Amino acid sequence: MEWQGLLSLSLTLGALGTLIFTRIGPHLVMTGVMVILLVSGVLTPSEAFSGFSNSGLITVAAMFVVATGIHASGGIELIVHYLLGEPKSVRRAQMRVAFPVALFSGFLNNTPVVATMIPALRAWAKRIDVPVSKLMIPLSYSAILGGTLTLVGTSTNLVVNGQYQSMTGEAGFSLFSITAVALPVAIIGLVFIIVFFPRWLPDRREKEIFGNLREFTLEVAVAADGPLVGKTVVQAGLRNLKRIYLVEIERAGAIVPAVGSEEPLQAGDRLIFAGNTEAISDLLRIKGIVASTNGEPTLGREHSERRLVEAVISPHSNCINQTIRDSQFRERYGAVVLAVARNGERVPGNLGTIKLKPGDTLLLEARPAFVSRQQYNKDFLLINDLQTEAPRHQRAYLAWGILLAVVLVSATGLLPILHAGLLGAAAMLITGCCSAPQAQKSLDITVLLTIAASFALGVALDKTGVARLLGETLVSLSGGHPWLILLMVYISVSILTECITNNAAAIIMLPVVLEITEKASLNPEPYIFALMIAASASFATPLGYQTNLMVYGPGGYRFTDFLKVGAPMNVVIGISTIVVLILGWPLTA
């Protein structure tokens, strides 16, 4: 192997190690690898940047906008209204969730599907008296299974198809090419959920982690004749308290939210703090601070200047592993953290010193504009405005009609998937199903950049002969048995996708799979389908797939909850995929 191959292999191993053991974003890691391959001369500029012009990547971007049109028009809530109903048991409730969500996710990006369903399911669970913890994991897993049903169901399928086209010169796969294998596998997975999950999932019915504002807020008042009148918040010593955090001030019936350090105090101000409620005694020792005598807590009342918002921290957030105070959360987002929940429980103690982790659910007090401004910010996976009215549905039917048209013209071959997706995205914008800012924010730049940059590593593995070497090694280890090679491909991709992003795992492994099938004279189609499904079938950890992380906090789950139900799910889906492919496809060319 020449130095170019050694460098490509070293970069592959280094990228995998960095993604597994550090918090560095995958888009930064893969972009760094792309730059090294370009500067070192392993790849030409056209090869290094080929991912940015790949048809699969552009189709992914177009389908993001189409999905946003359904989401922004209230299209999913419209379906929820008609399908959920009044089931009489947990198992029937899971059925009402699983099958429709899997169907929708076959044609929509599953992130907006899950984001829209979470608040709807929470309200529905209360109404039918079913623990929400029995519904959130089935929601995520159903969306994952549904995403494998069609070529546009998940970005992984699209980018694998685009890379396959560019590497082989073949026409690629049609919209429903993968459906023949994915549909029976998805049905098996959904049946497994409905049979076993009602017993296996925890019952955390009573865990209303943000249900009682009195649990984590306290109020005091500024004495009318005290020394604090006229002083700013920082001068009064109220900014850097040890166990509590100043959230807002009620002044003459009005609210001053997200209080700044230079805000002057006035006589009779009611000061609302969040944090350790036992710190009330510390506050009352400050001269000029008296107990608040107004009976109803301020945060228990509605004010037009305030919104109470739940947000889930994304793995891409700039606040990860920083304390709330060090991250300057108030200044950065214009919102104050009232409480943090982790593993289904509120994190007690000093809010300012809590280090934020991916999947943490935050209760925020913010101005009304916060929700519209941050809803598509990649620092948050989900933002649920606790005081928002139900969305309007006047364009919901139109949005569904556009999606149906995209599916029909691509399925019948009238237009390629790329052209159909772009026309669908344009139609969503022109008809007002989503606004231009919403469409722009729907384009997940970190995901798109990760995909585009990962293509460079895939090209390098193919160009330098590393993929050929790995393929020959796997063929040798398998003894040339086609079914064993298929199993090894699935297991390899499945392990990778639990550790790194599913798109990166698929793009890195595709050149290896193509070399294996060519070396052993195998039919590449079943092996590529195995790769597609394995890259999406990530159930064992909340960090393995974005929708898992989205339901982690709202479902009140612990890490072990995913391991308990997700590890068997991985095994069932893996075995089902291998069996269906062996029975339904010729493995040899």
C-alpha positions in Angstrom: 0.0 0.0 0.0 1.4 3.4 -1.0 1.5 6.4 1.3 -1.8 7.8 -0.1 -3.5 4.6 1.0 -1.9 4.7 4.4 -2.9 8.3 4.9 -6.5 7.6 3.8 -6.7 4.6 6.2 -5.2 6.6 9.0 -7.6 9.4 8.5 -10.5 7.0 8.5 -9.5 5.4 11.8 -8.7 8.9 13.2 -12.1 10.2 12.2 -13.9 7.3 13.7 -11.9 7.6 17.0 -12.6 11.3 17.2 -16.3 10.9 16.5 -16.6 8.1 19.1 -14.5 9.5 21.9 -14.9 13.3 21.6 -17.7 15.9 21.4 -16.3 17.5 18.2 -19.1 17.8 15.7 -19.1 15.3 12.8 -19.3 18.1 10.3 -16.0 19.6 11.6 -14.3 16.2 11.7 -15.3 15.2 8.2 -14.5 18.6 6.8 -11.1 18.4 8.4 -10.5 15.0 6.7 -11.6 16.5 3.4 -9.2 19.4 3.7 -6.2 17.1 4.6 -7.0 14.8 1.6 -7.1 17.9 -0.7 -4.0 19.6 0.6 -1.9 16.4 0.7 -2.8 15.8 -3.0 -4.5 12.5 -2.4 -7.6 14.0 -4.0 -8.0 16.6 -6.7 -10.3 19.6 -6.0 -13.1 18.2 -8.1 -12.8 14.9 -6.3 -12.7 16.5 -2.8 -15.7 18.7 -3.4 -17.7 16.1 -5.5 -20.1 15.6 -2.5 -21.3 19.2 -2.7 -22.7 18.7 -6.2 -24.0 15.1 -5.6 -27.6 14.6 -6.7 -28.3 12.7 -3.5 -27.2 15.6 -1.3 -29.3 18.1 -3.2 -32.3 15.8 -3.1 -31.9 15.6 0.7 -32.0 19.4 0.9 -35.1 19.6 -1.2 -36.9 17.0 0.9 -36.0 19.0 4.0 -38.1 21.8 2.6 -40.9 19.6 1.5 -41.1 18.1 5.1 -41.0 21.6 6.5 -44.1 22.5 4.4 -46.0 19.6 5.9 -44.8 20.6 9.4 -45.4 24.4 9.1 -48.9 23.9 7.6 -50.0 21.7 10.5 -50.3 18.7 8.2 -49.2 16.2 10.7 -51.5 17.5 13.5 -54.3 17.2 11.0 -53.6 13.5 10.6 -53.1 13.1 14.4 -56.5 14.5 15.0 -58.2 11.8 12.9 -56.0 8.8 13.7 -55.2 8.8 17.5 -58.7 8.4 18.8 -59.5 6.8 22.3 -57.7 3.5 22.6 -58.5 1.4 25.7 -55.0 0.0 26.4 -51.3 0.8 26.1 -50.9 -1.7 23.3 -53.6 -0.2 21.2 -52.3 3.3 21.9 -48.9 2.2 20.6 -50.5 0.7 17.5 -52.3 4.1 16.9 -48.9 5.8 17.0 -46.6 3.3 15.3 -48.2 2.5 12.0 -49.2 6.0 10.9 -45.8 7.4 12.0 -44.0 4.7 10.0 -46.1 5.5 7.0 -45.4 9.3 7.2 -41.7 8.7 7.7 -41.5 6.8 4.5 -42.0 10.1 2.6 -41.0 12.8 5.1 -37.8 13.5 7.0 -38.5 11.8 10.3 -37.2 14.7 12.4 -40.1 17.1 11.8 -42.5 14.2 12.1 -41.2 13.3 15.6 -40.9 17.0 16.6 -44.6 17.6 15.7 -45.8 14.4 17.3 -44.1 14.9 20.7 -46.3 17.7 22.1 -49.4 16.0 20.5 -48.6 12.7 22.2 -48.0 14.3 25.6 -51.4 15.9 25.6 -53.0 12.8 24.2 -51.4 10.5 26.8 -52.8 12.6 29.6 -56.3 12.5 28.0 -56.3 8.7 27.6 -54.5 8.1 30.9 -51.5 6.3 29.4 -47.9 7.0 30.6 -46.1 9.1 28.0 -43.0 6.9 28.7 -44.9 4.1 27.0 -45.3 6.1 23.8 -42.1 8.1 23.1 -39.7 5.3 22.3 -42.3 3.6 20.0 -42.7 7.0 18.3 -38.9 7.3 17.6 -38.4 3.6 16.6 -41.5 3.7 14.2 -40.1 6.8 12.5 -36.7 5.1 12.1 -38.4 2.0 10.6 -40.6 4.1 8.3 -37.6 6.0 7.0 -36.2 2.9 5.4 -39.4 2.2 3.4 -38.5 4.4 0.4 -35.6 6.1 -1.2 -36.7 9.5 0.2 -37.6 8.3 3.7 -34.2 9.1 5.1 -31.2 11.1 4.0 -29.1 8.0 4.3 -30.9 6.2 1.4 -30.6 9.3 -0.8 -26.9 9.8 -0.3 -26.1 6.1 -0.7 -28.0 6.2 -4.0 -26.2 9.3 -5.1 -22.7 7.9 -4.2 -23.6 4.6 -5.9 -24.5 6.5 -9.1 -21.3 8.6 -9.0 -19.0 5.6 -8.3 -20.5 3.0 -10.7 -22.1 5.2 -13.4 -25.3 3.2 -13.0 -28.8 4.7 -13.0 -29.3 4.1 -9.3 -32.4 2.9 -7.5 -36.0 4.0 -7.9 -38.3 5.4 -5.2 -39.6 2.0 -4.1 -36.6 -0.2 -4.9 -35.8 -0.8 -1.2 -39.5 -1.2 -0.2 -39.6 -4.9 -1.1 -37.0 -5.6 1.7 -37.8 -2.7 4.1 -41.6 -3.3 4.3 -41.5 -6.8 5.7 -38.7 -5.8 8.0 -40.6 -2.7 9.2 -43.7 -4.8 9.8 -41.7 -7.3 11.9 -40.2 -4.4 13.9 -43.6 -2.7 14.5 -45.1 -6.0 15.6 -42.1 -6.5 18.0 -42.8 -3.1 19.5 -46.5 -3.7 20.0 -46.0 -7.2 21.5 -43.2 -6.6 23.9 -42.8 -2.8 24.6 -46.0 -2.4 26.7 -44.3 -4.6 29.3 -40.7 -3.6 28.8 -41.0 0.2 28.8 -41.1 2.0 32.2 -44.2 3.5 33.7 -43.3 7.0 34.7 -46.8 8.3 34.8 -46.2 10.5 37.8 -43.0 12.1 36.6 -44.1 15.6 35.6 -40.6 17.0 35.6 -41.7 20.6 35.0 -45.2 20.2 36.3 -44.9 22.4 39.5 -43.2 25.7 39.2 -43.1 26.1 43.0 -40.7 23.2 43.1 -37.8 25.1 41.6 -38.7 28.8 41.9 -38.8 31.2 44.8 -39.8 34.8 45.2 -38.7 37.7 47.4 -39.4 41.4 47.3 -37.3 44.6 47.5 -38.1 46.5 50.7 -39.6 49.9 50.0 -37.3 51.7 52.5 -34.3 49.4 52.0 -30.8 50.1 50.7 -31.3 48.2 47.4 -33.7 50.7 45.9 -32.0 52.3 42.9 -29.1 49.9 42.8 -28.6 47.7 39.8 -28.9 43.9 40.0 -25.1 43.4 40.0 -24.6 46.2 42.6 -27.1 44.5 44.9 -25.1 41.3 44.8 -27.9 39.4 43.1 -26.2 38.4 39.9 -23.6 35.7 41.0 -25.3 34.0 43.8 -24.2 30.5 44.6 -27.3 28.3 44.5 -29.9 30.4 42.7 -30.4 32.6 39.6 -32.4 35.7 39.1 -35.0 35.0 36.4 -37.4 38.0 36.2 -38.8 41.0 38.1 -42.5 41.8 38.5 -42.9 45.5 38.7 -46.3 47.2 39.1 -48.1 44.3 37.4 -45.7 44.2 34.5 -42.9 41.6 33.9 -39.2 42.4 33.2 -38.1 39.0 31.8 -34.4 37.8 31.3 -33.2 40.5 33.7 -29.9 42.2 32.7 -27.1 42.9 35.1 -27.6 46.7 34.9 -31.4 46.6 35.6 -32.1 49.1 38.5 -34.2 47.8 41.3 -37.3 49.7 42.5 -39.2 49.6 45.7 -41.7 46.8 45.8 -40.1 44.8 43.0 -40.9 41.1 43.3 -37.8 39.1 42.4 -38.2 35.6 41.0 -35.3 33.2 41.4 -34.7 29.7 40.0 -32.5 27.0 41.5 -32.3 25.4 44.9 -35.4 26.5 46.8 -33.7 26.0 50.1 -31.6 29.1 49.3 -34.6 31.3 50.4 -33.0 31.7 53.8 -29.8 33.0 52.2 -31.7 35.6 50.2 -33.6 36.9 53.2 -30.3 37.6 55.0 -29.5 40.3 52.4 -30.4 43.7 53.8 -33.2 45.2 51.7 -34.7 41.8 50.7 -38.0 40.8 52.4 -40.3 37.8 52.0 -42.9 38.2 49.2 -46.4 38.4 50.7 -48.3 38.2 47.4 -50.0 34.8 47.6 -50.0 33.7 43.9 -46.5 32.9 42.5 -45.7 35.2 39.6 -44.6 32.3 37.3 -47.9 30.6 37.9 -49.7 33.5 36.1 -49.8 34.3 32.4 -48.1 37.4 31.1 -47.9 38.6 27.5 -44.2 39.4 27.9 -43.3 35.9 28.8 -43.3 32.4 27.4 -42.5 29.2 29.3 -40.7 26.9 26.8 -39.2 23.4 26.9 -36.2 22.8 24.8 -34.0 19.7 24.3 -30.2 20.2 23.9 -28.8 19.0 20.6 -25.4 17.2 20.3 -24.4 20.1 18.1 -25.1 22.8 20.7 -22.3 25.1 21.6 -23.3 24.8 25.3 -22.4 21.1 25.6 -20.2 20.4 28.7 -20.4 24.1 29.7 -22.2 25.4 32.8 -25.3 27.5 32.2 -23.4 30.6 33.5 -20.2 30.0 31.5 -22.2 29.4 28.3 -23.8 32.9 28.7 -27.1 31.3 28.0 -29.1 34.4 28.8 -27.1 36.6 26.5 -26.8 34.1 23.7 -30.5 33.1 23.4 -32.4 35.8 25.3 -33.9 33.2 27.7 -33.4 32.2 31.3 -33.0 28.5 32.4 -35.5 27.8 35.1 -34.8 24.1 35.5 -32.8 21.2 33.8 -34.1 17.7 33.6 -31.9 14.7 32.8 -32.8 11.0 32.7 -36.4 12.0 33.4 -35.7 13.9 36.6 -35.1 17.5 37.4 -31.5 18.2 38.2 -31.4 19.8 41.6 -28.9 22.3 43.0 -27.3 25.5 41.7 -28.5 26.1 38.1 -25.5 28.2 37.3 -23.1 25.3 37.8 -25.0 22.5 36.0 -23.0 21.3 33.0 -25.3 20.8 30.0 -25.4 17.4 28.2 -26.9 16.3 24.9 -30.6 15.3 25.5 -31.0 17.6 28.6 -34.5 19.1 28.7 -34.5 22.7 29.7 -37.4 24.7 31.1 -36.9 28.3 29.8 -38.5 31.6 30.5 -38.2 33.7 27.4 -39.8 36.5 25.4 -42.5 35.5 22.9 -40.1 35.9 19.9 -37.8 33.2 21.3 -39.9 30.3 19.9 -40.0 31.6 16.3 -36.4 32.6 16.4 -34.9 29.4 17.9 -37.3 26.7 16.7 -35.0 25.8 13.8 -31.7 26.6 15.6 -29.5 23.5 15.5 -28.6 24.0 19.2 -32.0 22.6 20.1 -33.7 19.4 18.8 -37.1 20.3 20.0 -38.7 23.5 21.2 -42.2 23.2 22.8 -43.9 26.5 23.7 -46.0 25.6 26.7 -48.3 28.5 26.1 -48.8 28.3 22.3 -52.2 27.9 20.7 -52.8 25.0 18.2 -51.4 25.7 14.7 -53.7 26.7 11.9 -54.4 24.1 9.3 -55.7 26.1 6.3 -52.9 24.9 4.0 -52.5 21.4 5.4 -54.4 19.6 2.6 -52.5 21.6 0.0 -49.2 20.5 1.6 -50.2 16.9 1.6 -51.3 17.2 -2.1 -47.8 18.6 -3.0 -46.1 15.7 -1.3 -48.4 13.2 -3.0 -47.6 14.8 -6.4 -43.8 14.5 -5.6 -44.2 10.8 -4.8 -46.4 10.0 -7.9 -44.2 11.7 -10.5 -41.0 10.1 -9.1 -42.6 6.7 -8.6 -44.0 6.6 -12.1 -40.7 7.7 -13.7 -42.1 11.0 -15.1 -39.3 12.8 -13.3 -36.2 11.8 -11.5 -36.4 12.0 -7.7 -34.1 15.0 -7.7 -36.3 17.0 -10.1 -39.5 16.0 -8.3 -38.0 17.0 -4.9 -36.9 20.4 -6.2 -40.3 21.1 -7.7 -42.0 20.0 -4.5 -39.8 22.4 -2.4 -40.6 25.2 -4.8 -44.3 24.5 -4.6 -44.2 24.6 -0.8 -42.7 28.0 -0.9 -44.9 29.5 -3.7 -48.1 28.3 -2.2 -47.2 29.6 1.3 -47.2 26.1 3.0 -43.9 27.3 4.5 -42.2 30.7 4.5 -38.7 31.4 3.0 -37.2 31.7 6.5 -38.7 28.4 7.6 -37.4 26.7 4.4 -33.9 28.2 5.0 -33.8 27.2 8.6 -35.0 23.6 7.7 -31.7 23.1 5.8 -29.7 21.4 8.5 -26.3 22.7 7.5 -24.4 20.4 9.9 -26.0 17.3 8.4 -25.6 18.5 4.8 -21.9 19.5 5.4 -21.2 16.1 7.1 -22.7 14.3 4.1 -20.8 16.4 1.5 -17.5 16.1 3.3 -17.9 12.4 3.9 -18.0 11.8 0.2 -14.3 12.9 0.0 -13.3 10.1 2.4 -15.3 7.6 0.4 -13.6 8.7 -2.8 -10.2 8.5 -1.2 -10.8 4.9 0.1 -11.8 3.9 -3.4 -9.1 5.7 -5.3 -6.2 4.6 -3.1 -7.1 0.9 -3.0 -8.0 0.9 0.7 -11.5 -0.2 -0.1 -10.2 -3.0 -2.3 -7.9 -4.2 0.5 -10.7 -4.1 3.1 -13.0 -5.9 0.7 -10.5 -8.7 0.0 -10.0 -9.1 3.8 -13.7 -9.5 4.5 -14.1 -11.9 1.6 -11.2 -13.9 2.9 -12.5 -14.0 6.5 -15.9 -15.1 5.3 -14.5 -18.0 3.3 -16.3 -16.6 0.2 -19.8 -17.5 1.6 -22.2 -14.9 0.2 -24.6 -15.1 3.2 -21.7 -14.7 5.7 -20.4 -11.7 3.7 -23.9 -10.2 3.9 -24.0 -10.7 7.7 -20.6 -9.2 8.1 -21.6 -6.1 6.1 -24.7 -5.6 8.1 -22.9 -6.0 11.5 -20.1 -3.7 10.5 -22.4 -0.9 9.4 -24.7 -1.4 12.4 -21.8 -1.0 14.9 -20.5 2.1 13.0 -23.8 3.8 13.0 -24.2 3.4 16.8 -20.9 5.2 17.2 -20.9 7.9 14.5 -23.6 9.5 12.3 -25.6 7.1 10.1 -24.8 9.1 6.9 -21.0 9.0 7.5 -21.1 5.3 8.3 -23.0 4.5 5.1 -20.7 6.7 2.9 -17.5 5.2 4.3 -18.7 1.6 4.0 -20.2 1.8 0.4 -16.9 1.7 -1.4 -15.9 -1.3 0.7 -19.2 -3.0 -0.1 -18.8 -2.4 -3.9 -15.3 -3.8 -3.8 -16.5 -6.9 -1.9 -19.3 -7.6 -4.4 -16.9 -7.1 -7.4 -14.1 -9.2 -5.9 -16.5 -12.1 -5.0 -18.7 -11.8 -8.1 -21.8 -11.0 -6.0 -25.0 -9.2 -6.8 -24.4 -5.7 -5.3 -28.1 -4.9 -4.8 -28.9 -6.9 -1.6 -25.6 -5.8 0.0 -26.4 -2.2 -0.6 -29.9 -2.6 0.8 -28.4 -4.2 3.9 -26.1 -1.2 4.2 -29.0 1.2 3.9 -31.1 -0.5 6.6 -28.2 -1.1 8.9 -27.2 2.5 8.8 -30.7 3.6 9.9 -31.4 0.8 12.4 -29.9 2.5 15.4 -32.0 1.7 18.5 -29.7 0.8 21.4 -28.7 4.2 22.6 -30.4 7.6 22.7 -27.4 9.1 21.0 -27.4 6.7 18.0 -30.1 8.5 16.1 -31.5 12.0 16.3 -35.1 11.1 16.9 -34.0 8.9 19.9 -32.4 11.9 21.5 -35.5 14.0 20.8 -37.7 11.7 22.8 -35.1 11.1 25.6 -36.1 14.0 27.8 -39.9 14.3 27.0 -40.3 10.6 27.7 -38.6 10.8 31.0 -36.2 8.0 30.0 -32.9 6.8 31.4 -30.0 5.6 29.2 -30.7 2.0 30.3 -34.3 2.2 29.0 -33.0 2.5 25.4 -30.5 -0.3 26.0 -33.2 -2.6 27.4 -35.6 -2.3 24.5 -33.2 -1.1 21.7 -30.6 -3.9 21.9 -33.2 -6.7 21.2 -34.7 -4.4 18.6 -31.3 -4.2 16.8 -31.0 -8.0 16.8 -34.6 -8.5 15.5 -34.2 -6.0 12.7 -30.8 -7.4 11.8 -31.9 -11.0 11.6 -35.1 -10.0 9.7 -33.1 -8.0 7.1 -30.6 -10.8 6.5 -33.4 -13.5 6.2 -35.5 -11.4 3.8 -32.5 -10.6 1.6 -31.3 -14.2 1.5 -34.8 -15.5 0.6 -35.8 -12.7 -1.8 -32.6 -11.8 -3.7 -29.9 -13.8 -5.5 -26.7 -13.1 -3.7 -24.4 -14.1 -6.5 -24.2 -12.2 -9.8 
